[in-house]
Amino acid sequence: MEPMLVMQTAAVLLAISAAGGVVMALIRFGGKPHPPIALAMLHGFLSAAAATLLLYAAFTTGLPMLGNVALVLFLGAALGGVVLNLNYHWKALPLPKWPVLVHGAVAVVGFLCLLAAIFAAPAGSRSRARHAARDQGASRYA
């Protein structure tokens, strides 16, 4: 498994998840007590998938330092998201605004660290990841 490809895949999943997170924050700060359950679940599942990919890569092939920092921040944001979900959302209580802001801020800093890890890598390693994935797929049928 190529760490660069894992980080790029995680970044795409997290970008989609972040869009849902922004929508949920706008719903909460727009005056509603909590966002739709389906949106919260999709946000959590996409974020968990990305964190799982990063965690797997960290323990198998290793991640760059900024990738590991991003992973730790995402795990912290995930813990905050679980607290928001179980203590407030599922009990139909209004989500408190300051934990929503802290959850989002930690996730944004983690995303920026992940992007920095991706773009700080030598240019050749990014293209090597694409070529390795392509070559691996081609070698299965040879």
C-alpha positions in Angstrom: 0.0 0.0 0.0 1.3 3.4 -1.0 1.1 6.0 1.8 0.7 8.8 -0.7 -2.3 7.2 -2.4 -3.9 6.5 1.0 -3.5 10.1 2.1 -4.9 11.3 -1.2 -7.9 9.0 -0.9 -8.5 10.1 2.7 -8.3 13.7 1.7 -11.0 13.2 -0.9 -13.2 11.4 1.6 -12.6 14.1 4.2 -13.4 16.9 1.7 -16.8 15.3 1.0 -17.3 14.8 4.7 -16.3 18.4 5.4 -18.9 19.7 3.0 -21.5 17.8 5.1 -20.0 19.2 8.3 -20.3 22.7 7.0 -24.0 22.1 6.0 -24.6 20.7 9.5 -22.9 23.7 11.2 -25.0 26.1 9.1 -28.2 24.2 10.1 -27.2 24.4 13.8 -26.2 28.1 13.7 -29.2 28.8 11.6 -31.4 28.1 14.6 -32.3 24.5 14.4 -31.3 22.3 17.3 -29.7 19.6 15.3 -29.1 18.5 11.7 -30.8 15.6 10.0 -29.7 12.2 11.3 -28.9 10.8 7.8 -26.5 13.7 7.1 -24.8 13.3 10.5 -24.4 9.5 9.8 -23.0 10.1 6.3 -20.5 12.7 7.8 -19.4 10.2 10.4 -19.1 7.2 8.1 -17.0 9.1 5.5 -14.8 10.5 8.2 -14.4 7.1 9.9 -13.5 5.6 6.6 -10.8 8.2 6.0 -9.4 7.9 9.5 -9.3 4.1 9.2 -7.4 4.3 6.0 -4.9 6.7 7.6 -4.6 4.5 10.7 -4.0 1.4 8.6 -1.3 3.1 6.6 0.3 4.5 9.8 0.7 1.1 11.2 1.7 -0.8 8.1 3.7 1.3 5.7 4.1 4.5 7.8 3.0 8.1 7.1 5.0 11.3 7.0 5.1 13.2 10.2 2.4 15.7 9.1 0.3 12.7 8.1 0.6 11.3 11.6 -0.2 14.7 13.1 -3.3 14.9 10.9 -4.3 11.4 12.0 -4.1 12.3 15.7 -6.1 15.5 15.1 -8.8 13.5 13.1 -9.0 11.0 16.0 -9.5 13.9 18.4 -12.2 15.4 16.1 -13.8 11.9 15.9 -14.0 11.7 19.6 -15.7 15.1 19.7 -18.1 14.0 17.0 -19.0 10.8 18.9 -19.7 12.9 22.1 -21.9 15.3 20.1 -23.8 12.5 18.5 -24.4 10.2 21.5 -24.8 12.9 24.2 -26.9 15.4 22.2 -28.1 14.3 18.8 -29.5 10.9 19.6 -31.2 12.3 22.7 -32.8 15.0 20.6 -31.1 17.7 22.6 -29.8 20.9 21.0 -26.2 20.6 20.0 -24.1 23.1 22.1 -22.4 25.5 19.8 -18.9 25.6 21.3 -18.3 21.9 20.9 -19.5 22.1 17.3 -17.0 24.8 16.7 -14.1 23.0 18.5 -14.9 19.7 16.6 -14.9 21.6 13.3 -11.7 23.6 14.1 -9.8 20.5 15.1 -10.9 18.7 11.9 -9.9 21.7 9.7 -6.5 21.8 11.2 -6.1 18.1 10.7 -7.2 18.5 7.1 -4.7 21.2 6.5 -1.9 19.0 8.0 -3.0 16.2 5.7 -2.9 18.5 2.7 0.5 19.8 3.8 1.8 16.2 4.0 0.5 15.4 0.5 1.9 18.5 -1.1 5.2 18.5 0.9 6.1 15.1 -0.5 8.5 15.1 -3.4 6.7 15.6 -6.7 7.9 12.2 -8.0 6.3 10.3 -5.1 2.9 11.7 -6.0 3.2 10.6 -9.6 4.8 7.3 -8.5 1.7 6.5 -6.4 -0.5 6.9 -9.4 1.8 4.8 -11.7 2.2 2.1 -9.0 -1.6 1.8 -8.6 -2.0 1.7 -12.4 0.8 -0.9 -12.8 -0.5 -3.0 -10.0 -3.9 -3.2 -11.6 -2.3 -4.1 -15.0 -0.1 -6.8 -13.5 -3.1 -8.7 -12.2 -4.2 -9.5 -15.7 -0.7 -10.2 -17.2 
